Amino acid sequence: MHEDDIKRRGLIFTGRHLPYNPMFVKRAKDLRKNMTPAEKKLWYGFLRTFRFRVLPQRPIDNYIVDFYCSSLKLVIEINGEHHCTEEGKQYDAERDMILKSYGLTVMRVKNSDIMDKFEDVCERIERFDPPLIPPF
């Protein structure tokens, strides 16, 4: 994405972080303070001490992703019931396309899998092998 396009879309890009919408910073902080039960379980039970730094509720472009690991170029999204609707699927597809344009991989995990198959979810994240993509 070119700098002109980034500015036109109202995003901030310093070169240090991925472009983000500054209007989402406060909302991201609020979401970090009010995680869902599945987000809390994954964060406190695994990601907070993961071998790579993971940031919860991170603004990227015009979205707030649930978890972001810059070292792995990985976004982890926790999916509730609304992701199963046609609207939810369409929104996710559009969002994933934008995130992938930054060289990111989006890993989607169901709430129920975190609650019922926690070890499997942690193992899936642990085994993630990032694709060889040039840095943004």
C-alpha positions in Angstrom: 0.0 0.0 0.0 1.4 3.4 -0.9 1.8 6.3 1.5 -0.8 8.4 -0.5 -3.4 5.7 -0.1 -2.6 5.3 3.6 -3.1 9.1 4.2 -6.2 9.2 2.0 -7.8 6.5 4.2 -7.0 8.4 7.3 -4.4 6.0 8.6 -1.2 6.8 10.5 2.1 5.1 9.3 5.3 6.0 11.0 7.3 3.2 9.5 7.7 1.5 12.9 4.2 -0.1 13.0 1.6 -1.2 10.5 -0.7 1.6 9.4 -3.6 2.2 11.8 -6.6 4.4 12.3 -5.9 6.7 15.3 -9.6 6.8 16.2 -9.3 3.1 17.2 -6.6 3.5 19.9 -9.0 4.3 22.8 -11.4 1.6 21.7 -8.5 -0.9 21.6 -7.6 0.0 25.2 -11.2 -0.4 26.3 -11.3 -3.9 24.6 -8.1 -4.9 26.4 -9.7 -4.0 29.7 -12.9 -5.9 28.8 -11.7 -9.2 27.1 -14.2 -11.9 26.5 -13.8 -15.1 28.5 -12.2 -16.9 25.5 -9.8 -14.0 24.9 -8.9 -13.9 28.6 -8.2 -17.6 28.7 -6.0 -17.5 25.6 -4.2 -14.4 26.7 -3.5 -15.3 30.4 -3.2 -19.0 29.8 -0.8 -18.9 26.8 -0.2 -15.8 24.7 1.0 -13.5 27.5 4.1 -15.7 28.0 4.4 -17.0 24.4 8.0 -17.2 23.1 7.2 -14.3 20.7 5.7 -11.0 21.8 2.0 -10.8 21.2 -0.1 -7.7 21.5 -3.8 -7.9 22.5 -6.4 -5.8 20.8 -4.1 -4.1 18.3 -5.3 -1.5 15.8 -4.2 -2.3 12.2 -5.6 -0.4 9.3 -9.2 0.3 10.0 -9.6 -2.7 12.3 -8.8 -3.9 15.8 -7.4 -7.4 15.8 -7.8 -9.6 18.8 -4.1 -10.6 19.0 -1.1 -9.6 16.9 2.4 -11.1 16.8 4.7 -8.9 14.6 7.6 -11.5 14.7 5.4 -14.1 13.1 3.3 -11.7 11.0 0.4 -13.4 12.6 -3.1 -12.1 13.6 -5.1 -14.4 15.8 -8.9 -13.8 15.7 -11.3 -15.3 18.2 -14.5 -16.1 16.5 -17.9 -16.1 18.2 -21.3 -17.0 16.8 -21.6 -13.8 14.7 -18.8 -15.0 12.4 -21.0 -17.8 11.2 -23.6 -15.6 9.6 -23.4 -14.6 6.0 -22.7 -11.0 7.0 -20.0 -12.1 9.4 -18.3 -14.3 6.8 -18.4 -11.5 4.2 -17.0 -9.0 6.7 -14.2 -11.5 7.8 -13.3 -12.1 4.2 -12.9 -8.4 3.4 -11.0 -7.8 6.6 -8.7 -10.8 6.0 -8.0 -9.5 2.5 -6.8 -6.1 3.9 -4.7 -7.8 6.6 -3.2 -10.2 4.1 -2.2 -7.2 1.9 0.3 -6.3 4.8 1.8 -9.8 4.6 -0.1 -11.0 7.6 -1.6 -14.5 8.2 -5.0 -14.5 9.9 -5.6 -17.5 12.2 -9.2 -17.9 13.2 -10.0 -19.8 16.4 -13.5 -20.5 17.6 -14.5 -19.5 21.1 -15.7 -23.0 21.8 -12.3 -24.4 20.8 -10.5 -22.2 23.3 -12.9 -23.2 26.0 -13.1 -26.9 25.2 -9.8 -27.8 23.3 -7.4 -25.3 24.8 -4.3 -27.4 24.5 -5.0 -28.1 20.8 -5.4 -24.3 20.2 -2.1 -23.6 21.9 -0.4 -26.3 20.0 -1.7 -24.9 16.7 -0.3 -21.5 17.5 3.0 -23.0 18.7 3.4 -24.9 15.5 2.6 -21.9 13.3 5.2 -21.6 10.6 5.1 -18.1 9.0 5.3 -17.9 5.2 8.4 -16.4 3.7 7.0 -12.9 2.9 9.2 -9.8 2.4 8.7 -7.4 5.3 6.1 -4.6 5.0 
